[in-house]
Amino acid sequence: MIKGILSFIALWLTSGIALAQAPYYQGKTITFIVGSGAGTAYDMYSRLLASHMGKHIPGNPTVVVQNMPAAGGIVAANFVYGVAKPDGLTVASINPAHYFNQLQGNKEIKFDWPKFSWLASTDKSEHMLYMRADAPFRSMQDIRKTTAEPPKCGATGTGTSGHYIPRMLEEALGTKFTVVTGYAGGNEIDLATERNEVVCRTFTTAAYFAREPYHSWRKRNFVRVLIQTGHTRDPRLPETPLLSDLMNEFKTTDLGRRVVTVMLGSGELGRPVVAHPATPPERTKILRDAFMKSMADPALLAEAGKSNLEITAVSGEELAKIAKEVIEQPPEVVERIKKILAQ
């Protein structure tokens, strides 16, 4: 009798220890919020990560994706920063340029950019501007010299590349654009381009080479690419001039060049994934490790290759450093950026 009781106690203690040692994420669900619409490059990258990251987290949690594209993704960023619980069960893919809205003092912003828990980014990508081939602008020089109505470029909202890149080009090159905001997402901007409501859009080269309608557009020469950021010309765009070359040609001022450097910092952030700033450090580390392992996973890389998605992983530690740098700028640079974005 006593032997049986002792065996029961031993079993109970062993079970209790096992339960205490069970991974935090075991039996749980991680919600992966995407601050853009379905079918966009951000959505494609996020769903790719979500389908693989669970197996790299102790406890193998379920990961579900939820799109939250309102206000150009600001709603998603605000949600993960201040509404979601800081329990490591909510992560979000956010627009890397939302720090512009903070620099501007945008009242819709409810976050402090450097304080996010920065987890990882799938890629770094340069930006480009496409123009309808039948528009009367064959080069940035044409846009700079025109006395007619400036070309209309589509954007979802302020703080997105569709808005701030044209404004930055105005500062750096003396061009002029009319930026039409309010589109729900990139897909809607592309449809508007096909309807000739707008004729241009700025976004990443990675997205341009990753999906439709761009594959079809390139085949029928529907658009031409007028400019590319970065230090090296993309081999897929051999005739497209670099912004740096055009700044030399147009003699951009030192202040203008500094503004460009800060505004293109979003490209270094890539497509960042973040969590609540109060996420416990041990869970932040688990998530960071899981994302980096996922992006080195042969299965994910094979799937990315089939979808023409480039993977150039950036660690959470590196993202946190960049996020701090882009906010901590001299007053004259911040004021100039404010003026540019207020246009």
C-alpha positions in Angstrom: 0.0 0.0 0.0 2.7 2.4 1.1 4.8 1.4 -2.0 1.8 2.3 -4.3 1.3 5.6 -2.6 5.0 6.5 -3.0 4.8 5.5 -6.7 1.8 7.7 -7.2 3.6 10.7 -5.5 6.7 10.1 -7.6 4.6 10.0 -10.8 2.7 13.2 -9.7 5.9 15.0 -9.0 7.4 14.0 -12.3 4.3 15.1 -14.2 4.4 18.5 -12.4 8.1 19.0 -13.3 7.3 18.1 -16.9 4.5 20.5 -17.1 6.6 23.2 -15.5 9.3 22.6 -18.2 6.9 22.6 -21.1 7.8 25.3 -23.7 5.9 28.6 -23.4 4.7 28.4 -26.9 3.4 24.9 -26.7 -0.3 24.7 -27.6 -0.5 28.4 -28.3 -1.2 30.5 -31.4 0.9 33.4 -32.7 -1.0 36.0 -34.7 1.1 37.4 -37.5 -0.4 40.8 -38.5 0.3 42.2 -42.0 0.0 46.0 -42.4 -0.9 45.7 -46.0 -3.5 44.0 -48.2 -3.6 40.4 -49.4 -1.4 39.7 -52.4 1.1 42.5 -51.8 4.8 41.8 -51.5 4.6 42.4 -47.7 1.7 39.8 -47.5 3.6 37.3 -49.6 6.8 37.5 -47.4 4.7 37.4 -44.2 2.8 34.3 -45.3 6.0 32.6 -46.3 7.5 33.3 -42.9 4.3 32.3 -41.1 4.2 28.9 -42.8 7.7 28.0 -41.6 8.5 29.8 -38.3 6.4 27.6 -36.0 8.6 24.6 -36.5 11.6 26.7 -35.3 10.0 27.7 -32.0 10.1 25.4 -29.0 6.6 24.0 -28.6 5.7 24.4 -32.3 2.9 26.9 -32.0 0.3 27.5 -34.7 0.9 30.8 -36.7 -2.1 32.5 -38.3 -1.9 35.6 -40.6 -4.3 38.5 -40.3 -4.2 41.5 -42.8 -4.7 45.0 -41.3 -4.0 47.4 -44.2 -5.9 50.5 -43.0 -4.2 53.9 -43.1 -1.3 52.6 -45.1 -0.4 50.1 -42.3 -0.4 52.7 -39.4 -3.3 50.9 -37.8 -1.3 47.7 -37.7 1.8 49.4 -36.2 -0.3 51.1 -33.6 -2.1 47.9 -32.7 1.0 45.8 -32.1 2.7 48.6 -30.2 -0.1 49.6 -27.8 -3.1 47.3 -28.1 -1.8 43.8 -28.4 -0.7 42.1 -25.2 3.1 42.0 -24.7 3.1 38.3 -24.4 5.0 37.4 -27.6 1.9 36.0 -29.3 1.4 38.9 -31.7 3.9 40.0 -34.3 3.5 42.4 -37.2 5.0 43.1 -40.6 5.0 46.9 -40.7 6.0 49.6 -43.3 9.7 50.5 -42.7 9.0 54.2 -43.3 6.5 54.9 -40.6 9.2 56.7 -38.7 8.5 59.6 -41.1 5.1 60.0 -39.6 6.6 60.2 -36.1 9.2 62.8 -37.2 6.3 64.8 -38.6 4.4 64.6 -35.3 1.5 62.9 -37.0 -1.3 62.6 -34.4 -2.3 59.2 -35.7 1.0 57.7 -34.6 0.7 56.0 -31.2 4.2 54.4 -31.2 7.8 55.5 -30.5 9.7 54.0 -33.4 12.9 52.8 -31.7 11.0 51.1 -28.8 9.4 48.4 -30.9 10.8 44.9 -30.2 12.5 44.5 -33.5 12.6 40.8 -34.6 13.8 40.4 -38.2 13.4 41.5 -41.8 13.2 39.3 -44.8 15.0 41.5 -47.3 16.7 44.8 -48.1 15.5 46.2 -51.4 16.2 49.3 -53.3 13.3 51.5 -54.6 12.3 52.4 -58.1 9.8 54.5 -60.0 7.7 53.0 -62.8 6.0 55.2 -65.4 3.4 54.3 -67.9 5.2 53.9 -71.2 2.6 56.1 -73.0 3.0 59.0 -70.5 5.0 62.0 -71.9 7.9 61.4 -69.4 10.7 59.1 -70.7 13.2 60.2 -68.1 13.7 62.1 -64.8 15.1 64.9 -67.0 11.7 65.1 -68.8 9.9 65.4 -65.4 12.3 68.0 -64.2 11.9 70.2 -67.3 8.1 69.8 -67.9 5.9 72.9 -67.7 2.8 70.8 -68.1 0.9 69.0 -65.3 3.2 66.9 -63.2 2.9 63.2 -63.4 0.4 61.6 -60.9 1.8 58.9 -58.7 -0.4 56.6 -56.6 0.2 56.0 -52.8 -1.7 54.4 -50.0 -0.9 57.2 -47.5 1.8 59.3 -45.9 4.9 57.5 -44.6 4.8 54.9 -47.4 7.3 54.7 -50.3 4.6 55.7 -52.7 4.4 59.1 -51.0 7.8 59.9 -49.6 10.0 58.8 -52.5 8.4 61.2 -55.0 8.7 64.0 -52.4 12.3 63.0 -51.7 13.0 63.2 -55.5 11.6 66.7 -55.6 14.0 67.7 -52.9 17.0 65.9 -54.4 16.5 66.4 -58.1 14.1 69.3 -58.6 11.4 67.2 -60.1 7.7 67.7 -59.5 5.0 65.1 -58.8 1.3 65.0 -57.9 0.9 62.3 -55.3 -2.6 60.8 -55.1 -3.1 59.1 -51.7 -5.9 57.0 -50.3 -5.6 53.8 -52.2 -6.2 50.7 -50.1 -3.0 49.0 -51.2 -0.5 48.4 -53.9 -2.8 46.3 -56.0 -5.3 49.1 -56.1 -2.6 51.5 -57.2 -1.6 49.2 -60.0 -5.2 48.9 -61.1 -5.4 52.7 -61.1 -2.3 52.8 -63.3 -4.0 50.4 -65.8 -7.0 52.7 -65.8 -4.7 55.7 -66.3 -5.9 57.4 -63.2 -2.3 57.7 -62.2 0.8 57.1 -64.3 3.5 56.3 -61.8 4.3 54.6 -58.6 7.4 54.2 -56.4 8.0 50.9 -54.5 10.7 48.2 -54.2 12.5 46.5 -57.0 11.9 43.2 -55.1 8.2 43.6 -55.4 8.5 44.6 -59.1 10.2 41.4 -60.0 8.2 39.1 -57.7 4.6 39.0 -58.9 1.9 40.0 -61.3 0.9 42.3 -62.9 4.6 43.3 -63.3 5.6 40.1 -65.2 2.9 40.8 -67.8 3.7 44.5 -67.8 7.3 43.9 -68.6 6.5 41.5 -71.4 4.3 44.1 -73.1 6.4 47.1 -72.2 3.5 48.7 -70.4 5.7 50.7 -68.1 9.3 51.9 -68.0 11.5 52.3 -64.9 13.0 55.8 -64.6 15.1 55.6 -61.5 16.6 53.2 -59.0 18.0 53.9 -55.5 21.1 52.2 -54.2 24.8 52.2 -54.9 24.8 49.5 -57.6 22.6 49.2 -60.6 20.3 46.2 -60.5 21.3 43.9 -63.4 17.7 43.4 -64.3 17.5 47.2 -64.9 20.6 47.8 -66.9 19.5 51.1 -68.5 17.9 52.6 -65.4 19.9 55.5 -63.9 20.8 55.5 -60.2 19.6 58.3 -57.9 23.2 58.9 -56.9 24.3 59.5 -60.5 21.4 61.9 -61.0 22.2 63.8 -57.8 25.7 64.3 -59.2 24.3 65.5 -62.5 21.8 67.9 -60.9 24.3 69.1 -58.2 22.2 68.2 -55.2 23.1 70.2 -52.1 24.8 68.6 -49.0 21.5 69.1 -47.0 19.6 67.4 -49.8 22.0 64.4 -49.8 21.7 64.1 -46.0 17.9 64.1 -46.3 18.1 61.4 -49.0 20.3 59.3 -46.7 17.8 59.4 -43.8 14.8 58.9 -46.0 16.3 55.9 -47.7 17.0 54.4 -44.3 13.7 52.6 -44.7 15.4 50.5 -47.4 17.9 49.3 -44.8 15.0 48.2 -42.5 13.5 46.2 -45.4 10.2 44.5 -44.4 10.6 44.5 -40.6 8.6 42.3 -38.3 8.1 43.7 -34.8 6.4 43.0 -31.5 5.1 45.0 -28.5 8.0 47.0 -26.9 7.3 45.3 -23.5 7.6 41.7 -24.9 9.8 39.8 -22.4 13.4 39.6 -23.5 13.4 35.8 -23.4 10.4 35.6 -25.8 11.9 38.3 -28.0 15.0 36.1 -28.3 12.9 33.0 -29.2 11.1 34.9 -31.9 14.3 36.5 -33.3 16.0 33.1 -33.4 12.9 31.5 -35.1 12.8 34.1 -37.8 16.5 33.9 -38.6 16.3 30.1 -38.6 13.3 30.2 -40.9 15.1 32.4 -43.4 18.0 29.9 -43.6 15.6 26.9 -43.9 16.1 25.1 -47.2 12.3 24.5 -47.5 11.5 28.2 -47.1 14.3 29.2 -49.5 13.0 26.8 -52.1 9.5 28.1 -51.8 10.8 31.7 -52.0 12.7 30.9 -55.2 9.5 29.5 -56.8 7.7 32.8 -56.0 10.7 35.1 -57.0 11.0 36.3 -53.5 14.5 37.4 -52.5 15.7 36.6 -49.0 18.4 38.8 -47.5 17.8 38.4 -43.8 18.4 41.3 -41.4 18.6 40.5 -37.7 16.5 42.1 -35.0 19.6 43.6 -33.3 20.6 45.3 -36.6 17.1 46.6 -37.1 17.0 48.1 -33.6 20.2 49.9 -34.4 19.0 51.4 -37.6 15.6 52.3 -36.1 17.4 54.4 -33.5 19.7 56.1 -36.0 16.9 57.3 -38.3 15.1 59.0 -35.5 18.1 60.7 -33.9 18.9 63.3 -36.6 20.0 66.9 -36.4 17.2 69.5 -36.2 17.9 70.9 -39.6 17.5 67.5 -41.3 14.3 66.7 -39.3 12.8 70.1 -40.2 13.6 69.6 -43.9 12.0 66.2 -43.9 8.9 67.6 -42.2 8.6 70.2 -44.9 9.0 67.6 -47.7 6.5 65.2 -46.2 3.9 67.9 -45.5 3.6 68.6 -49.2 
